[in-house]
Amino acid sequence: MTSKMKSKKIIMEKTLEQKYLTEYIKSKKSKHHLFLERKRNINKRAKTIVDVPHPFLKWAGGKRQLISQFDKFFPSKFNKYIEPFVGGGAIFFYLLPNNAILIDNNEELINCYKVIQNNVLELIESLKKHRNEKDYYYRIRDLDRNPEEFNKLSDVERASRTIYLNRVCYNGLYRVNSKGQFNVPFGRYKNPKICDEENLLVVNKALKNVKIFKASFEKCLEFAEKGDFIYFDPPYQPISATAYFTSYTKDNFGKDSQMKLFEVFKECNERGCKVMLSNSYNKFILNCKW
Ligand SMILES: C[S@@+](CC[C@H](N)C(=O)[O-])C[C@H]1O[C@@H](n2cnc3c(N)ncnc32)[C@H](O)[C@@H]1O
């Protein structure tokens, strides 16, 4: 190789290196960041408003704030996306997979997902009628104290109630007592956005081809196949006996449930799924040989 050829090769290598470096730095940005950039460019070109969906409920244990830390663990390619403890769906709304299965055993939560998927306009109309007033809040909250009356509500009315309570209650918390009754006090917000119409409409689009189930997490075994990505985000095992406890349903998620989850997780892994799980850092969980 002549010295001229050598220097040309070095320049080419440098250019390639630069290209890969730029791509590497770019990929270090969160995928969502890149997604948002892409969406913004589409907006500029098409001069239309294309919004990115986000969780429609504030949910205890929601992972929205942790996405930048989780991003590097998400597989870049997968077949189906399965989330057996979907809650507010922070990770689902971040990844926006084409083919997804969402599962949770909270009936009111899953009813909201289904109503947004199938009946979003009626839901929006219903949400617009709610009021941010203390007496009104307790009247709506306490509907579940009378099961006979509660069962007469339509799916849209129930979803509207859940979203309303979530927007107006103290700290946007979802918590029920041992009878399954919503028990969070009034929140005294000045101007809560009870009906986030724009977001509900984009969430409706995001849920278009999604399969949604009110079921326990084991349901995922009916669908889990090689190449699927499954993100498990169970209620955490309390760090100590006196740790603050949030109940999503009247059934607690105790040690037996954690052990069962451990088996389901192993089974999905053995089937060749890409599996990821969040839990608390304590002796019991660490002793499970994941
Ligand atoms: C930590 S939260 C999930 C939060 C979610 N990743 C988010 O970003 O909002 C746990 C969820 O598990 C649900 N859950 C509790 N027990 C369950 C069970 N046995 N099967 C399925 N879901 C369950 C709760 O209703 C709750 O929504």
PDBQT file of the ligand as one rigid body, heavy atoms in Angstrom, charges set to zero:
ROOT
HETATM    1  C1  LIG A 301     -46.326  -1.317  40.883  1.00  0.00    +0.000 C 
HETATM    2  S1  LIG A 301     -47.919  -1.276  40.133  1.00  0.00    +0.000 S 
HETATM    3  C2  LIG A 301     -47.534  -1.218  38.411  1.00  0.00    +0.000 C 
HETATM    4  C3  LIG A 301     -47.181   0.192  38.034  1.00  0.00    +0.000 C 
HETATM    5  C4  LIG A 301     -46.967   0.378  36.541  1.00  0.00    +0.000 C 
HETATM    6  N1  LIG A 301     -45.744  -0.228  36.083  1.00  0.00    +0.000 N 
HETATM    7  C5  LIG A 301     -46.948   1.867  36.198  1.00  0.00    +0.000 C 
HETATM    8  O1  LIG A 301     -45.973   2.364  35.648  1.00  0.00    +0.000 OA
HETATM    9  O2  LIG A 301     -47.943   2.537  36.520  1.00  0.00    +0.000 OA
HETATM   10  C6  LIG A 301     -48.490  -2.903  40.376  1.00  0.00    +0.000 C 
HETATM   11  C7  LIG A 301     -49.811  -3.250  39.690  1.00  0.00    +0.000 C 
HETATM   12  O3  LIG A 301     -50.065  -4.639  39.904  1.00  0.00    +0.000 OA
HETATM   13  C8  LIG A 301     -51.471  -4.828  39.991  1.00  0.00    +0.000 C 
HETATM   14  N2  LIG A 301     -51.678  -6.136  40.642  1.00  0.00    +0.000 N 
HETATM   15  C9  LIG A 301     -51.671  -6.470  41.962  1.00  0.00    +0.000 A 
HETATM   16  N3  LIG A 301     -51.817  -7.781  42.124  1.00  0.00    +0.000 NA
HETATM   17  C10 LIG A 301     -51.899  -8.321  40.872  1.00  0.00    +0.000 A 
HETATM   18  C11 LIG A 301     -52.026  -9.646  40.365  1.00  0.00    +0.000 A 
HETATM   19  N4  LIG A 301     -52.106 -10.708  41.179  1.00  0.00    +0.000 N 
HETATM   20  N5  LIG A 301     -52.061  -9.823  39.029  1.00  0.00    +0.000 NA
HETATM   21  C12 LIG A 301     -52.004  -8.758  38.172  1.00  0.00    +0.000 A 
HETATM   22  N6  LIG A 301     -51.876  -7.483  38.600  1.00  0.00    +0.000 NA
HETATM   23  C13 LIG A 301     -51.824  -7.271  39.930  1.00  0.00    +0.000 A 
HETATM   24  C14 LIG A 301     -51.967  -3.631  40.750  1.00  0.00    +0.000 C 
HETATM   25  O4  LIG A 301     -53.333  -3.404  40.491  1.00  0.00    +0.000 OA
HETATM   26  C15 LIG A 301     -51.046  -2.519  40.211  1.00  0.00    +0.000 C 
HETATM   27  O5  LIG A 301     -51.661  -1.861  39.142  1.00  0.00    +0.000 OA
ENDROOT
TORSDOF 0
